Amino acid sequence: MTLLYVEDEDVARMAVGAFLKRQVGTLLLAKDGQDGLEQFQMHHPDIVVSDLEMPVMNGMQMVHKMRELDNGTPIIITTAYDDEAHACPEADRVIIKPIMFNDLLASILDCIAERAARAN
């Protein structure tokens, strides 16, 4: 499985990235929404995990553009905000920060299972 993790905070990207690297076959890291979109287009990951508030292109804009390119890729949003203004209806899951690794892994596995079920 190839997973794209998009996070603008270096410490979070490295910490969560280190956890994810042990869980997936290939891990792609991106530092903002524009970088994430470019990697999405180049590598066609199986799943995307992304922060919402980022510079250059925020997570909502990135997710919208990804959905225009491929509506089937599962997308999990991570955010510190739990309000209507930060809702991302195009995402498959939303995880409120701080990220609990077990919750993140469960969400990833659920999304992959749902995608496989839709394919059958």
C-alpha positions, 0 to 999 in steps of 0.5 A: 500500500502507498500512503501519502501523508501531507503535514506542514509542521515538520515535527508532526510530519516526522513523528507521524511519518515514522509511525506510518512508515512501519505500517505501509509499504510506501510512504510519501511525505508532503509539506503542504497542499500543493506538494501533496497534490503534485505527489498525488498526481505523480504517484497515485497513492492508495490512501491520503492522510492530510492536515487541514490548515496548511500554507500554499494550499490548504487541505480542503482545496487539496482534497477538492482537487484530488476528488476531481482527479480521482474520486475513489482514493480514500482521504483522511483529514487530521485537524485540531479544529472541531467546528463547522468552518473546518468541516471537510465533507469530501473526506472519508474520515476526520481525526481530531488532533492530537493524533492517536496512532491506534485511531489513525491506523484503524481509520486507514484500515477501515478506509482500505476495507471499504474501498476493497468492498466497493471494488467487489 
